[in-house]
């Protein structure tokens, strides 16, 4: 299903290792929405990191618009720019292609700015809860083979050098058989 937005500045479709503003996909291929943990994450890729949120927003000087695509199947999003098209004017066409599931989506628009569009999404999906206090501090995590002695030494070094660490945790390699 395709959506036209009167904007050339497109944002959303997190989580990926790329710029905040989305690129058009004519030359790089579509954005893939599928939760996965695939290392290495090449910079500028349209492939997802650990999660994906099927929310696309267009921002223009006079208006903002967005689409929330509610489908949990693997999905691809193509983004094409229209420049002074006789039929559409200047804007962006976004095409969502899902492998299955129901076709559910919500379309938002506002002339009051991007906050109004995102507020409408939050009223539909719910507001994010207040994070736990420890999540607001500095976290240190390292993907490597760790031992308890290595973590204690690293913690002691942070203290010795006056570097505050609120949460020190290990990636999956610390556990036996993962």
N, C-alpha and C positions, 0 to 999 in steps of 0.2 A: 504494500500500500504506500502511496506517495503523498507527501504534504508539501505545499508551497508556502514559503515564508518571505515576506517583503523585507529581507535583510540579507546582507552578505557576511555578517559577523555571526558565526555559529559557535556555540559552546555546549558542553555536556558530554554524554557518553563516557563517563569515567568508568573504569580506572585503567589508565594506560601510561606508558612512558613517552609522552609527547608534549607539545606546547598546549597551553590552556585553550587557545582558539583552535577550533577544528580546521583541518585542511580539506579541500575538495578531493574527491576520491577517483577522479578520472584516470590519474596516472599511478596511484598507489594501491588501488583496490579498496574494497569496503571495510568499514570498521566492524570488527567481530565482537559480538556480545556473548560471552560464555565464561562462566566462572572456572578458573584454572590456576594452577601454580606451575608455570613453565619457566625454567631458568634457561637461559639468559634473556633479559628483557632489552632488546635493542631499542635505542632511542629513536623516536619518530615513527615507531611501528603502529599500525592500526589494530594490532592484536591486544587482547585484554591481559591484565595482570591477575590479581587474585579475585576480583569481582567485577561486575558490570552493572551499570544502572541505565536502563533504556529511556533516558530523558534527554531531549534535545531542545536547545533554546536559541532563538535568533534575536539579536539585539540591533536595533536601528535607532537613529536619532529621534524619530517621532513615535516609535512603537516597538513593542516586544511581543514575541509569540513563542510558544513552546508546545511540544508533543511529549506525552508520557505513554510509552508503548508497553502495555501490560501483557507480556507473554514470556513464560519461563523457558521456552525452547531456544535452541541456538539460533541467533539472529544476526543478520548482516545489515548494515546501514550504509547506503551510498548517498553521498552529498554532492550535488551538481549545482554550479552557479549559472544563473541566467543573467546575461548582460544586455540590457535594453532590448529584450525580446518584444516583438510586437504584441504577442499574446499575453505575456506575463509582466513585462517591465524588468527591472533589475531586482534580483532576489535569489533565493536558494530553493532547490527542490531536494527533499530528503525522502529516500525510499527505504522502507523497512521490509525485510524479507525474513520470515521465521519458518523453521522447519515443520512446525505443527502447532497445535493448540488453537485456542479461540482467538479471534481478532478483536481485541479490546484496546482502546486508546482514549486518551483525553487530550483535548486541544485547548490551549489557553491563549489569551491575548489581552494586551493592556496598552494604554497610552500613558500610564502613570510610572513606567520604569520597570526594570527587571525585578525589583523587590515585590511588586504586586503580583507578577506572574509566579514567582517562587512561593509567595504566601498562599496563592490559590492551590498550588501543588501540595503544600504542607497541610492545608485544610482537608484535602482529599486523603492523603496518605498518612497523616499524623506528623506531629512535631517530634524531632529527635529528643531523646531524654537527656537530662543533664549528665555529663560524663562523671565517672567516679574521680575523686580528688587525685588519686595517684596517676591518672592518665594525663593530667595537666603538666606534670613535671618532665624532666629529661629522662628519656629511656635509652638504655644501651643494649643492643642485641647484636650478636655476631654469628653469622652462619659459618660454623667450623666445628671440628670435633673438640668438645669441652670436657674437662674433668672438674670435679668440685674444687680441687686445689687451684686450678687455673682461674676459676671464677672468683675464689677468695683472694688470690693474688691480684687480679685485675681490680677488684673492689678496693683493696688496700692501696693500690697505686692511684686510683681516682682520689681517695682521701688524702694520700701523701702529697699529691700535686695540687690539692685544693680545688678539684673539679667536682662539683656537686652532681650526683647521680641519684635520681629518685627511684628508678626501677631498673634492675639488672636482670636480664632474662636470656635464656638460650633458645636458639632455633631448634628444629627437630633433631639435629645430629646428636644432641645430648642423650637421647633416649636409646635404650637397647631395642634393636629391631624396629625402631621408629614407630 
